[in-house]
Amino acid sequence: MTDDGRTYRGAAAIEQWLNRSASEFTYTIELTEAQQTDPTHYVATHHLEGDFPGGVVDLRYQFSLRDDLIERLVIEP
């Protein structure tokens, strides 16, 4: 998975990213759009507001599935 320009590979690295991102800032998140671009690729747009730098951002979560599991995830503005 890739977030903020950094790539995390493997369960341990992704778990560390999750723990850090969940506790680093306080924010609200709202799903504003979701679409399936082909049979295995999706894009979900979320609006975040909180105490992170800038305070407001819309993020695109682009992900692909394989065997009903997320194979790849990229989070970017």
Backbone as CSV, one residue per row, in Angstrom:
resi,resn,N_x,N_y,N_z,CA_x,CA_y,CA_z,C_x,C_y,C_z
1,MET,0.836,-1.159,0.000,0.000,0.000,0.000,0.881,1.220,0.000
2,THR,0.375,2.290,-0.587,1.115,3.549,-0.677,0.260,4.674,-0.100
3,ASP,0.865,5.463,0.792,0.198,6.609,1.401,1.238,7.699,1.609
4,ASP,0.869,8.918,1.281,1.742,10.072,1.493,3.103,9.876,0.829
5,GLY,3.096,9.211,-0.327,4.319,8.995,-1.089,5.203,7.875,-0.581
6,ARG,4.789,7.194,0.469,5.583,6.093,1.029,4.873,4.772,0.773
7,THR,5.653,3.750,0.432,5.097,2.430,0.168,5.394,1.506,1.337
8,TYR,4.371,0.758,1.753,4.472,-0.190,2.851,4.143,-1.571,2.298
9,ARG,5.037,-2.529,2.557,4.844,-3.888,2.055,4.824,-4.868,3.216
10,GLY,3.908,-5.812,3.149,3.832,-6.850,4.170,2.926,-6.461,5.323
11,ALA,2.430,-7.477,6.000,1.456,-7.271,7.080,2.024,-6.423,8.210
12,ALA,3.273,-6.650,8.616,3.849,-5.907,9.739,3.986,-4.422,9.406
13,ALA,4.459,-4.103,8.219,4.623,-2.698,7.818,3.278,-2.001,7.708
14,ILE,2.279,-2.687,7.163,0.950,-2.089,7.037,0.304,-1.917,8.408
15,GLU,0.516,-2.862,9.311,-0.018,-2.724,10.670,0.614,-1.520,11.379
16,GLN,1.908,-1.318,11.226,2.566,-0.148,11.811,1.990,1.137,11.232
17,TRP,1.777,1.170,9.908,1.192,2.349,9.261,-0.205,2.616,9.840
18,LEU,-1.017,1.576,9.965,-2.370,1.730,10.511,-2.339,2.291,11.926
19,ASN,-1.485,1.738,12.763,-1.397,2.204,14.146,-0.947,3.657,14.208
20,ARG,0.030,4.031,13.394,0.534,5.404,13.398,-0.523,6.355,12.860
21,SER,-1.127,6.014,11.730,-2.088,6.928,11.103,-3.354,7.088,11.944
22,ALA,-3.707,6.070,12.701,-4.912,6.150,13.540,-4.693,7.008,14.776
23,SER,-3.438,7.174,15.206,-3.195,7.907,16.450,-2.474,9.240,16.252
24,GLU,-1.947,9.485,15.061,-1.155,10.695,14.822,-1.992,11.969,14.851
25,PHE,-3.201,11.921,14.265,-4.067,13.088,14.185,-5.499,12.687,14.542
26,THR,-6.300,13.695,14.888,-7.729,13.496,15.103,-8.454,14.071,13.892
27,TYR,-9.362,13.294,13.320,-10.046,13.769,12.122,-11.369,13.053,11.940
28,THR,-12.217,13.664,11.120,-13.452,13.014,10.686,-13.264,12.649,9.223
29,ILE,-13.964,11.627,8.805,-13.854,11.165,7.425,-15.251,10.864,6.897
30,GLU,-15.505,11.313,5.670,-16.809,11.095,5.035,-16.581,10.572,3.619
31,LEU,-17.200,9.458,3.293,-17.156,8.932,1.934,-17.990,9.844,1.050
32,THR,-17.380,10.413,0.005,-18.105,11.340,-0.861,-18.370,10.775,-2.247
33,GLU,-17.618,9.749,-2.635,-17.824,9.147,-3.952,-17.193,7.759,-3.969
34,ALA,-17.792,6.853,-4.712,-17.230,5.514,-4.895,-17.589,5.032,-6.287
35,GLN,-16.617,4.423,-6.935,-16.894,3.885,-8.267,-16.030,2.663,-8.534
36,GLN,-16.569,1.772,-9.332,-15.839,0.601,-9.804,-15.389,0.916,-11.219
37,THR,-14.079,0.908,-11.448,-13.563,1.293,-12.760,-13.439,0.112,-13.717
38,ASP,-13.353,-1.090,-13.190,-13.402,-2.333,-13.973,-13.684,-3.460,-12.982
39,PRO,-13.715,-4.717,-13.411,-14.129,-5.788,-12.494,-13.310,-5.920,-11.203
40,THR,-12.065,-5.438,-11.172,-11.253,-5.604,-9.971,-10.692,-4.300,-9.404
41,HIS,-10.998,-3.161,-10.008,-10.437,-1.877,-9.563,-11.538,-0.910,-9.119
42,TYR,-11.247,-0.211,-8.015,-12.215,0.691,-7.408,-11.525,1.986,-6.981
43,VAL,-12.309,3.053,-6.896,-11.832,4.325,-6.367,-12.884,4.837,-5.388
44,ALA,-12.449,5.146,-4.172,-13.329,5.728,-3.162,-12.727,7.063,-2.738
45,THR,-13.511,8.120,-2.797,-13.039,9.444,-2.397,-13.607,9.772,-1.022
46,HIS,-12.714,10.195,-0.127,-13.097,10.544,1.239,-12.711,11.988,1.519
47,HIS,-13.583,12.688,2.219,-13.318,14.064,2.668,-12.911,13.990,4.134
48,LEU,-11.711,14.507,4.456,-11.208,14.498,5.823,-11.079,15.921,6.341
49,GLU,-11.444,16.104,7.607,-11.238,17.371,8.306,-10.679,17.037,9.672
50,GLY,-9.606,17.769,10.074,-9.028,17.476,11.373,-7.866,18.371,11.724
51,ASP,-7.043,17.891,12.658,-5.929,18.691,13.154,-4.599,18.355,12.473
52,PHE,-4.648,17.770,11.305,-3.450,17.507,10.500,-3.088,18.771,9.720
53,PRO,-1.851,18.871,9.211,-1.453,20.065,8.445,-2.422,20.335,7.288
54,GLY,-2.915,21.546,7.208,-3.893,21.920,6.183,-5.325,21.803,6.659
55,GLY,-5.600,20.829,7.530,-6.896,20.701,8.168,-8.026,20.111,7.356
56,VAL,-7.939,20.172,6.016,-9.000,19.657,5.142,-8.337,19.048,3.904
57,VAL,-8.815,17.875,3.502,-8.289,17.256,2.284,-9.307,16.244,1.760
58,ASP,-9.337,16.092,0.459,-10.080,15.012,-0.185,-9.060,13.995,-0.670
59,LEU,-9.198,12.757,-0.222,-8.263,11.699,-0.588,-8.952,10.655,-1.446
60,ARG,-8.216,10.189,-2.441,-8.692,9.094,-3.304,-8.018,7.807,-2.854
61,TYR,-8.828,6.825,-2.555,-8.340,5.495,-2.198,-8.549,4.619,-3.438
62,GLN,-7.468,4.345,-4.146,-7.544,3.507,-5.334,-7.074,2.109,-4.944
63,PHE,-7.947,1.121,-5.160,-7.554,-0.224,-4.752,-8.009,-1.264,-5.759
64,SER,-7.302,-2.391,-5.724,-7.651,-3.519,-6.567,-7.819,-4.749,-5.692
65,LEU,-8.694,-5.638,-6.136,-9.011,-6.853,-5.386,-8.520,-8.081,-6.127
66,ARG,-8.120,-9.066,-5.353,-7.822,-10.398,-5.887,-8.334,-11.395,-4.856
67,ASP,-9.168,-12.312,-5.277,-9.767,-13.305,-4.376,-10.456,-12.641,-3.184
68,ASP,-11.172,-11.547,-3.454,-11.940,-10.803,-2.448,-11.077,-10.142,-1.370
69,LEU,-9.786,-9.991,-1.622,-8.885,-9.300,-0.704,-8.252,-8.120,-1.421
70,ILE,-7.911,-7.085,-0.668,-7.239,-5.929,-1.279,-5.814,-6.340,-1.632
71,GLU,-5.510,-6.257,-2.919,-4.186,-6.622,-3.412,-3.253,-5.399,-3.424
72,ARG,-3.822,-4.236,-3.735,-3.033,-3.008,-3.856,-3.902,-1.832,-3.434
73,LEU,-3.327,-0.892,-2.687,-4.038,0.300,-2.249,-3.105,1.485,-2.392
74,VAL,-3.613,2.551,-3.030,-2.875,3.811,-3.146,-3.796,4.903,-2.641
75,ILE,-3.289,5.682,-1.674,-4.045,6.809,-1.116,-3.325,8.086,-1.517
76,GLU,-4.068,8.986,-2.187,-3.455,10.235,-2.638,-4.534,11.302,-2.811
77,PRO,-4.085,12.589,-2.757,-5.064,13.668,-2.970,-5.616,13.666,-4.382
